[in-house]
């Protein structure tokens, strides 16, 4: 084997693609916070919240798609006797290293949120509803 070929093969092994499997950790970005547990995830937006039902996992290309809920914020103080409405939502995105791209579709409201860019371990930048 020639020296250049050996070096090329060794370097090829160093370039890792996305590893499929479950995601975890806290992720943050402008207008969004995502906390991923082993069985579900919580999402907080500037003026809304959501859940991802079930584990969140990527495929071999680093992509994911999951169902959950979306609840728009109502502004002002939260009322115990009037919970915000909750709608089915689909969360789709991709992960490359410590960066995630996330989009949210809420068909019942004809609503599309994102794309959001999140980083693993980064603090979210959120603004409360008024």
MMTF fields as JSON, N, C-alpha, C and O atoms, coordinates in Angstrom:
{
  "mmtfVersion": "1.0.0",
  "mmtfProducer": "UNKNOWN",
  "numBonds": 519,
  "numAtoms": 520,
  "numGroups": 130,
  "numChains": 1,
  "numModels": 1,
  "chainsPerModel": [1],
  "groupsPerChain": [130],
  "chainIdList": ["A"],
  "bondAtomList": [4, 2, 8, 6, 12, 10, 16, 14, 20, 18, 24, 22, 28, 26, 32, 30, 36, 34, 40, 38, 44, 42, 48, 46, 52, 50, 56, 54, 60, 58, 64, 62, 68, 66, 72, 70, 76, 74, 80, 78, 84, 82, 88, 86, 92, 90, 96, 94, 100, 98, 104, 102, 108, 106, 112, 110, 116, 114, 120, 118, 124, 122, 128, 126, 132, 130, 136, 134, 140, 138, 144, 142, 148, 146, 152, 150, 156, 154, 160, 158, 164, 162, 168, 166, 172, 170, 176, 174, 180, 178, 184, 182, 188, 186, 192, 190, 196, 194, 200, 198, 204, 202, 208, 206, 212, 210, 216, 214, 220, 218, 224, 222, 228, 226, 232, 230, 236, 234, 240, 238, 244, 242, 248, 246, 252, 250, 256, 254, 260, 258, 264, 262, 268, 266, 272, 270, 276, 274, 280, 278, 284, 282, 288, 286, 292, 290, 296, 294, 300, 298, 304, 302, 308, 306, 312, 310, 316, 314, 320, 318, 324, 322, 328, 326, 332, 330, 336, 334, 340, 338, 344, 342, 348, 346, 352, 350, 356, 354, 360, 358, 364, 362, 368, 366, 372, 370, 376, 374, 380, 378, 384, 382, 388, 386, 392, 390, 396, 394, 400, 398, 404, 402, 408, 406, 412, 410, 416, 414, 420, 418, 424, 422, 428, 426, 432, 430, 436, 434, 440, 438, 444, 442, 448, 446, 452, 450, 456, 454, 460, 458, 464, 462, 468, 466, 472, 470, 476, 474, 480, 478, 484, 482, 488, 486, 492, 490, 496, 494, 500, 498, 504, 502, 508, 506, 512, 510, 516, 514],
  "bondOrderList": [1, 1, 1, 1, 1, 1, 1, 1, 1, 1, 1, 1, 1, 1, 1, 1, 1, 1, 1, 1, 1, 1, 1, 1, 1, 1, 1, 1, 1, 1, 1, 1, 1, 1, 1, 1, 1, 1, 1, 1, 1, 1, 1, 1, 1, 1, 1, 1, 1, 1, 1, 1, 1, 1, 1, 1, 1, 1, 1, 1, 1, 1, 1, 1, 1, 1, 1, 1, 1, 1, 1, 1, 1, 1, 1, 1, 1, 1, 1, 1, 1, 1, 1, 1, 1, 1, 1, 1, 1, 1, 1, 1, 1, 1, 1, 1, 1, 1, 1, 1, 1, 1, 1, 1, 1, 1, 1, 1, 1, 1, 1, 1, 1, 1, 1, 1, 1, 1, 1, 1, 1, 1, 1, 1, 1, 1, 1, 1, 1],
  "groupList": [{"groupName": "UNK", "atomNameList": ["N", "CA", "C", "O"], "elementList": ["N", "C", "C", "O"], "formalChargeList": [0, 0, 0, 0], "bondAtomList": [1, 0, 2, 1, 3, 2], "bondOrderList": [1, 1, 2], "singleLetterCode": "X", "chemCompType": "L-PEPTIDE LINKING"}],
  "groupTypeList": [0, 0, 0, 0, 0, 0, 0, 0, 0, 0, 0, 0, 0, 0, 0, 0, 0, 0, 0, 0, 0, 0, 0, 0, 0, 0, 0, 0, 0, 0, 0, 0, 0, 0, 0, 0, 0, 0, 0, 0, 0, 0, 0, 0, 0, 0, 0, 0, 0, 0, 0, 0, 0, 0, 0, 0, 0, 0, 0, 0, 0, 0, 0, 0, 0, 0, 0, 0, 0, 0, 0, 0, 0, 0, 0, 0, 0, 0, 0, 0, 0, 0, 0, 0, 0, 0, 0, 0, 0, 0, 0, 0, 0, 0, 0, 0, 0, 0, 0, 0, 0, 0, 0, 0, 0, 0, 0, 0, 0, 0, 0, 0, 0, 0, 0, 0, 0, 0, 0, 0, 0, 0, 0, 0, 0, 0, 0, 0, 0, 0],
  "groupIdList": [1, 2, 3, 4, 5, 6, 7, 8, 9, 10, 11, 12, 13, 14, 15, 16, 17, 18, 19, 20, 21, 22, 23, 24, 25, 26, 27, 28, 29, 30, 31, 32, 33, 34, 35, 36, 37, 38, 39, 40, 41, 42, 43, 44, 45, 46, 47, 48, 49, 50, 51, 52, 53, 54, 55, 56, 57, 58, 59, 60, 61, 62, 63, 64, 65, 66, 67, 68, 69, 70, 71, 72, 73, 74, 75, 76, 77, 78, 79, 80, 81, 82, 83, 84, 85, 86, 87, 88, 89, 90, 91, 92, 93, 94, 95, 96, 97, 98, 99, 100, 101, 102, 103, 104, 105, 106, 107, 108, 109, 110, 111, 112, 113, 114, 115, 116, 117, 118, 119, 120, 121, 122, 123, 124, 125, 126, 127, 128, 129, 130],
  "secStructList": [7, 7, 2, 2, 2, 2, 2, 2, 2, 2, 2, 2, 2, 2, 7, 7, 7, 7, 7, 7, 3, 3, 7, 7, 3, 3, 3, 3, 3, 5, 6, 3, 3, 3, 3, 3, 7, 1, 1, 3, 3, 3, 3, 3, 3, 6, 6, 3, 3, 3, 3, 3, 3, 1, 7, 7, 3, 3, 7, 6, 6, 1, 3, 3, 3, 3, 3, 3, 3, 3, 3, 3, 7, 7, 7, 1, 1, 7, 7, 6, 6, 1, 7, 7, 7, 7, 3, 3, 3, 3, 3, 3, 3, 3, 3, 3, 6, 6, 3, 3, 3, 3, 3, 3, 3, 3, 4, 4, 4, 6, 3, 3, 3, 3, 3, 3, 3, 3, 3, 3, 6, 7, 7, 7, 5, 7, 7, 7, 7, 7],
  "xCoordList": [0.863, 0.0, 0.901, 1.891, 0.555, 1.363, 1.121, 0.07, 2.099, 1.998, 0.824, 0.083, 0.615, -0.54, -1.872, -2.789, -1.987, -3.228, -3.446, -4.568, -2.396, -2.513, -2.939, -3.772, -2.368, -2.738, -4.189, -4.923, -4.616, -6.007, -6.978, -8.009, -6.662, -7.55, -7.595, -8.655, -6.464, -6.433, -7.25, -7.998, -7.116, -7.889, -9.371, -10.191, -9.737, -11.153, -11.813, -12.987, -11.089, -11.629, -11.847, -12.61, -11.182, -11.305, -12.512, -12.927, -13.072, -14.221, -15.483, -15.898, -16.077, -17.255, -18.529, -18.664, -19.444, -20.756, -21.662, -21.22, -22.921, -23.867, -23.998, -24.005, -24.098, -24.307, -25.793, -26.353, -26.447, -27.875, -28.114, -27.284, -29.248, -29.617, -30.297, -30.584, -30.555, -31.308, -30.505, -29.283, -31.228, -30.639, -30.95, -31.865, -30.214, -30.452, -29.912, -29.547, -29.859, -29.258, -30.2, -31.343, -29.668, -30.356, -29.774, -28.561, -30.652, -30.27, -30.885, -32.017, -30.164, -30.707, -30.382, -29.419, -31.201, -30.993, -31.843, -32.5, -31.834, -32.623, -34.1, -34.543, -34.857, -36.294, -36.732, -37.908, -35.794, -36.188, -35.255, -34.051, -35.862, -35.129, -35.696, -36.913, -34.824, -35.249, -34.54, -33.311, -35.321, -34.778, -35.216, -36.404, -34.245, -34.544, -34.21, -33.071, -35.219, -35.027, -35.068, -35.229, -34.926, -34.915, -36.26, -36.305, -37.361, -38.685, -39.531, -40.592, -39.091, -39.866, -38.984, -37.868, -39.507, -38.775, -39.752, -40.943, -39.216, -39.992, -39.412, -38.195, -40.302, -39.902, -40.479, -41.648, -39.668, -40.142, -39.751, -38.605, -40.719, -40.494, -40.641, -40.899, -40.477, -40.67, -42.05, -42.17, -43.086, -44.434, -45.281, -46.42, -44.708, -45.413, -44.618, -43.518, -45.199, -44.526, -44.95, -45.91, -44.244, -44.598, -43.957, -43.141, -44.34, -43.756, -43.443, -44.075, -42.473, -42.201, -42.449, -41.815, -43.376, -43.786, -42.877, -42.7, -42.319, -41.441, -40.001, -39.722, -39.082, -37.668, -37.408, -38.064, -36.459, -36.081, -34.774, -33.761, -34.81, -33.634, -33.4, -34.341, -32.132, -31.767, -31.55, -31.275, -31.68, -31.359, -29.883, -29.155, -29.451, -28.048, -27.6, -26.403, -28.531, -28.189, -28.298, -28.084, -28.628, -28.756, -30.109, -30.279, -31.092, -32.435, -33.342, -33.107, -34.381, -35.386, -36.752, -36.861, -37.785, -39.172, -39.929, -39.82, -40.693, -41.416, -42.713, -42.843, -43.667, -44.933, -44.952, -44.222, -45.812, -45.946, -47.083, -48.079, -46.925, -47.957, -47.353, -46.146, -48.227, -47.852, -48.944, -50.13, -48.548, -49.492, -49.075, -48.021, -49.874, -49.519, -49.634, -50.489, -48.768, -48.844, -50.003, -50.388, -50.557, -51.704, -51.32, -52.139, -50.112, -49.691, -50.265, -51.285, -49.624, -50.085, -49.857, -49.189, -50.402, -50.206, -50.923, -51.995, -50.316, -50.932, -52.103, -52.016, -53.19, -54.37, -54.512, -54.486, -54.661, -54.797, -56.086, -56.117, -57.149, -58.455, -58.64, -59.668, -57.657, -57.757, -56.438, -55.626, -56.225, -54.976, -54.985, -56.048, -53.8, -53.76, -54.195, -54.06, -54.71, -55.094, -53.847, -52.745, -54.048, -52.95, -53.327, -54.436, -52.388, -52.623, -51.571, -50.431, -51.935, -50.933, -49.891, -50.216, -48.645, -47.557, -46.583, -46.475, -45.874, -44.801, -43.51, -43.422, -42.504, -41.175, -40.228, -40.085, -39.582, -38.628, -37.333, -37.321, -36.257, -34.99, -33.83, -33.978, -32.66, -31.434, -30.398, -30.45, -29.457, -28.366, -27.053, -26.895, -26.126, -24.776, -23.836, -23.724, -23.169, -22.304, -23.133, -24.068, -22.793, -23.516, -24.497, -24.903, -24.884, -25.842, -27.082, -26.988, -28.228, -29.51, -30.293, -30.279, -30.964, -31.927, -33.295, -33.469, -34.26, -35.567, -36.676, -36.6, -37.713, -38.915, -40.123, -40.089, -41.186, -42.399, -43.595, -43.769, -44.413, -45.649, -46.83, -46.868, -47.794, -49.029, -50.181, -50.726, -50.557, -51.554, -52.895, -53.502, -53.373, -54.685, -54.745, -55.828, -53.606, -53.532, -52.898, -52.694, -52.583, -51.871, -50.638, -50.365, -49.899, -48.766, -47.477, -47.418, -46.447, -45.117, -44.14, -44.094, -43.361, -42.382, -40.98, -40.732, -40.082, -38.701, -38.386, -39.199, -37.22, -36.293, -35.569, -35.22, -35.362, -34.579, -33.208, -33.092, -32.188, -30.859, -30.53, -30.521, -30.262, -29.955, -28.563, -28.069, -27.933, -26.638, -26.747, -27.379, -26.125, -26.111, -25.419, -24.297, -26.116, -25.544, -25.585, -25.177, -26.068, -26.117, -27.332, -28.379, -27.211, -28.369, -29.364, -28.958, -30.651, -31.64, -31.742, -31.403, -32.215, -32.499, -34.006, -34.504, -34.732, -36.193, -36.732, -36.154, -37.846, -38.548, -39.953, -40.629, -40.39, -41.716, -42.822, -42.622, -44.007, -45.209, -45.63, -45.421, -46.206, -46.759, -48.244, -48.89],
  "yCoordList": [-1.173, 0.0, 1.225, 1.276, 2.218, 3.433, 4.3, 4.221, 5.121, 6.0, 6.968, 7.14, 7.615, 8.528, 7.818, 8.373, 6.586, 5.837, 5.495, 5.585, 5.11, 4.773, 5.992, 5.881, 7.164, 8.394, 8.748, 9.133, 8.626, 8.933, 8.03, 8.494, 6.739, 5.805, 6.109, 6.016, 6.468, 6.8, 8.053, 8.1, 9.081, 10.305, 10.085, 10.727, 9.207, 8.921, 8.368, 8.64, 7.604, 7.061, 8.119, 7.903, 9.286, 10.362, 11.257, 11.999, 11.202, 12.034, 11.256, 10.369, 11.598, 10.863, 11.536, 12.756, 10.757, 11.259, 11.2, 10.839, 11.545, 11.477, 10.051, 9.096, 9.917, 8.611, 8.456, 9.215, 7.486, 7.316, 6.879, 6.206, 7.27, 6.832, 7.927, 9.002, 7.646, 8.591, 9.845, 9.814, 10.932, 12.206, 12.437, 11.823, 13.297, 13.678, 15.074, 15.77, 15.482, 16.747, 17.936, 17.813, 19.091, 20.367, 21.067, 21.07, 21.659, 22.382, 23.767, 23.916, 24.774, 26.121, 26.904, 26.61, 27.906, 28.775, 30.015, 30.215, 30.851, 32.078, 31.712, 31.185, 32.001, 31.775, 30.366, 30.034, 29.507, 28.12, 27.455, 27.708, 26.593, 25.726, 24.326, 24.148, 23.336, 21.952, 21.094, 21.067, 20.394, 19.476, 18.078, 17.757, 17.244, 15.898, 14.872, 14.781, 14.098, 12.998, 11.681, 11.678, 10.568, 9.269, 8.876, 8.082, 9.42, 9.003, 10.115, 9.838, 11.353, 12.493, 13.737, 13.709, 14.821, 16.089, 17.224, 17.132, 18.298, 19.511, 20.634, 20.766, 21.442, 22.557, 23.836, 23.87, 24.877, 26.197, 27.182, 27.206, 27.998, 29.036, 30.384, 30.458, 31.453, 32.79, 32.944, 33.539, 32.426, 32.603, 31.361, 31.46, 30.2, 28.94, 27.822, 28.035, 26.638, 25.463, 24.246, 24.303, 23.162, 21.941, 20.729, 20.833, 19.587, 18.322, 17.492, 17.643, 16.628, 15.602, 14.289, 13.979, 13.525, 12.28, 11.138, 10.908, 10.446, 9.325, 9.78, 10.979, 8.826, 9.181, 9.871, 9.572, 10.788, 11.499, 10.887, 10.908, 10.34, 9.654, 10.061, 10.353, 10.077, 10.408, 9.145, 8.072, 9.299, 8.198, 8.322, 9.153, 7.505, 7.482, 8.799, 9.087, 9.602, 10.899, 12.039, 13.198, 11.725, 12.744, 13.403, 14.386, 12.886, 13.482, 12.827, 11.699, 13.565, 13.015, 13.595, 14.655, 12.883, 13.317, 12.691, 11.49, 13.506, 12.996, 13.773, 14.897, 13.163, 13.827, 14.289, 13.783, 15.269, 15.793, 16.79, 16.646, 17.804, 18.814, 20.207, 20.398, 21.171, 22.583, 23.342, 23.15, 24.202, 25.027, 26.482, 26.857, 27.312, 28.732, 29.405, 29.053, 30.372, 31.144, 32.113, 32.568, 32.426, 33.327, 34.719, 35.634, 34.91, 36.203, 36.438, 35.851, 37.283, 37.583, 36.422, 35.451, 36.512, 35.446, 34.157, 34.2, 33.023, 31.727, 31.489, 31.747, 30.997, 30.703, 29.203, 28.472, 28.747, 27.322, 26.779, 25.651, 27.574, 27.11, 27.253, 26.841, 27.829, 28.005, 27.605, 28.466, 26.314, 25.898, 26.31, 26.399, 26.563, 26.94, 25.769, 24.612, 26.057, 24.969, 24.196, 24.741, 22.93, 22.067, 21.451, 20.945, 21.499, 20.987, 19.945, 20.041, 18.953, 17.997, 18.731, 19.66, 18.294, 18.918, 17.861, 16.777, 18.19, 17.341, 18.138, 19.259, 17.523, 18.11, 17.392, 16.171, 18.144, 17.549, 18.344, 19.53, 17.67, 18.387, 17.474, 16.339, 18.012, 17.256, 17.702, 18.809, 16.807, 17.079, 16.788, 15.763, 17.707, 17.523, 17.999, 19.198, 17.065, 17.416, 17.949, 17.291, 19.138, 19.76, 20.825, 21.685, 20.778, 21.738, 21.019, 19.994, 21.571, 21.006, 22.071, 23.253, 21.617, 22.451, 21.827, 20.62, 22.636, 22.128, 22.966, 24.195, 22.284, 22.938, 22.265, 21.077, 23.033, 22.532, 22.858, 23.996, 21.846, 22.033, 21.742, 20.715, 22.656, 22.504, 22.614, 23.699, 21.48, 21.517, 22.116, 22.833, 21.853, 22.346, 23.87, 24.451, 24.508, 25.976, 26.539, 27.749, 25.666, 26.075, 26.891, 27.945, 26.37, 27.08, 26.332, 25.109, 27.072, 26.514, 27.377, 28.592, 26.765, 27.484, 27.047, 25.863, 27.992, 27.675, 28.065, 28.681, 27.707, 26.795, 27.477, 28.657, 26.689, 27.101, 26.437, 25.307, 27.131, 26.551, 26.471, 27.485, 25.272, 25.04, 24.441, 23.792, 24.669, 24.066, 23.288, 23.736, 22.122, 21.285, 22.04, 22.526, 22.125, 22.774, 24.284, 24.907, 24.899, 26.372, 26.894, 26.247, 28.047, 28.629, 29.147, 29.695, 28.973, 29.526, 31.034, 31.582, 31.689, 33.124, 33.25, 33.261, 33.347, 33.368, 34.69, 35.302, 35.123, 36.324, 35.911, 35.189, 36.367, 35.994, 36.735, 37.827, 36.112, 36.757, 37.877, 37.807, 38.877, 39.959, 39.972, 40.808],
  "zCoordList": [0.0, 0.0, 0.0, 0.73, -0.825, -0.902, 0.326, 0.962, 0.645, 1.813, 1.677, 2.645, 0.515, 0.412, 0.605, 1.21, 0.092, 0.264, 1.729, 2.227, 2.416, 3.84, 4.649, 5.549, 4.331, 5.037, 4.741, 5.652, 3.492, 3.122, 3.855, 4.343, 3.94, 4.651, 6.14, 6.759, 6.717, 8.146, 8.422, 9.399, 7.56, 7.751, 7.521, 8.178, 6.618, 6.365, 7.61, 7.858, 8.39, 9.632, 10.683, 11.625, 10.545, 11.524, 11.265, 12.155, 10.087, 9.757, 10.09, 9.345, 11.201, 11.659, 11.173, 11.26, 10.672, 10.3, 11.502, 12.593, 11.326, 12.433, 12.951, 12.173, 14.239, 14.846, 15.121, 15.913, 14.482, 14.737, 16.176, 16.787, 16.693, 18.027, 18.814, 18.287, 20.084, 20.91, 21.22, 21.365, 21.313, 21.721, 23.184, 23.732, 23.806, 25.188, 25.423, 24.475, 26.656, 27.059, 26.908, 26.467, 27.295, 27.14, 25.924, 25.714, 25.128, 23.925, 23.998, 24.458, 23.555, 23.591, 22.346, 21.638, 22.088, 20.943, 21.081, 22.103, 20.055, 20.066, 19.949, 18.929, 21.018, 21.005, 21.35, 21.196, 21.823, 22.099, 23.113, 23.147, 23.939, 24.859, 24.697, 24.629, 24.635, 24.453, 25.485, 25.545, 26.297, 27.289, 26.904, 26.932, 26.543, 26.045, 27.113, 27.571, 27.506, 28.43, 27.678, 26.457, 28.37, 27.699, 27.099, 26.16, 27.627, 27.177, 26.57, 26.012, 26.664, 26.153, 26.2, 26.719, 25.652, 25.677, 25.954, 25.655, 26.533, 26.784, 25.941, 25.808, 25.373, 24.54, 25.142, 25.525, 25.225, 25.642, 24.553, 24.103, 24.134, 23.129, 23.81, 25.012, 23.034, 23.59, 24.216, 25.286, 23.581, 24.111, 23.833, 23.379, 24.11, 23.893, 24.562, 25.072, 24.546, 25.103, 24.3, 23.532, 24.476, 23.772, 24.399, 25.315, 23.889, 24.32, 23.083, 22.037, 23.218, 22.222, 22.93, 23.939, 22.39, 23.041, 22.59, 21.394, 23.537, 23.228, 23.094, 23.106, 22.966, 22.82, 21.488, 20.491, 21.473, 20.254, 19.759, 20.459, 18.544, 18.003, 16.562, 15.824, 16.166, 14.796, 13.976, 14.514, 12.646, 11.736, 11.321, 11.863, 10.372, 9.953, 9.335, 9.308, 8.837, 8.246, 9.265, 8.911, 10.527, 11.566, 11.628, 12.35, 10.885, 10.858, 11.901, 12.335, 12.289, 13.191, 12.852, 12.235, 13.267, 13.138, 14.298, 14.546, 15.003, 16.175, 16.338, 15.854, 17.023, 17.312, 18.754, 19.605, 19.004, 20.348, 20.39, 19.681, 21.229, 21.391, 21.313, 21.464, 21.072, 21.074, 21.811, 21.54, 22.744, 23.499, 23.387, 23.901, 22.728, 22.63, 23.99, 24.803, 24.22, 25.459, 25.4, 24.323, 26.549, 26.609, 27.064, 26.978, 27.541, 28.062, 29.441, 29.803, 30.201, 31.554, 32.497, 32.141, 33.693, 34.667, 34.241, 33.637, 34.564, 34.256, 35.2, 36.401, 34.639, 35.454, 35.6, 34.61, 36.817, 37.093, 36.498, 36.007, 36.537, 36.064, 34.544, 34.008, 33.852, 32.403, 31.747, 31.408, 31.569, 30.919, 29.447, 28.832, 28.882, 27.462, 26.584, 26.983, 25.407, 24.503, 24.061, 24.007, 23.75, 23.309, 21.971, 21.797, 21.027, 19.673, 19.318, 19.773, 18.512, 18.029, 17.172, 16.432, 17.291, 16.543, 16.042, 16.617, 14.961, 14.444, 14.5, 13.998, 15.129, 15.271, 14.323, 14.391, 13.439, 12.508, 12.554, 12.881, 12.221, 12.212, 11.943, 11.489, 12.242, 12.039, 13.053, 13.588, 13.3, 14.232, 13.521, 12.857, 13.676, 13.16, 14.26, 14.516, 14.902, 16.027, 17.175, 17.632, 17.643, 18.753, 18.275, 19.057, 16.999, 16.468, 15.947, 15.272, 16.269, 15.846, 15.083, 15.425, 14.057, 13.327, 13.592, 13.422, 14.005, 14.421, 13.794, 13.764, 13.292, 12.791, 13.424, 13.745, 13.599, 14.239, 13.349, 12.914, 13.087, 12.324, 13.233, 13.911, 13.242, 14.022, 13.025, 12.824, 12.392, 11.316, 11.726, 10.93, 12.921, 13.346, 13.381, 13.304, 13.493, 13.519, 12.255, 12.149, 11.289, 10.066, 10.438, 9.862, 11.423, 12.002, 11.715, 11.836, 11.334, 11.139, 11.923, 11.728, 12.808, 13.618, 13.217, 12.992, 13.132, 12.798, 11.375, 10.686, 10.952, 11.627, 12.785, 12.732, 13.825, 14.979, 14.881, 14.407, 15.321, 15.439, 16.921, 17.618, 17.396, 18.806, 18.928, 18.005, 20.084, 20.374, 21.676, 22.633, 21.698, 22.905, 24.045, 23.9, 25.177, 26.359, 26.354, 27.333, 25.275, 25.205, 25.957, 25.957, 26.595, 27.262, 26.21, 25.185, 26.469, 25.534, 25.707, 26.756, 24.661, 24.706, 24.522, 23.396, 25.644, 25.612, 26.127, 27.025, 25.55, 25.995, 26.397, 25.664, 27.557, 28.073, 27.351, 26.819, 27.344, 26.8, 27.737, 28.948, 27.177, 28.013, 27.932, 28.565]
}
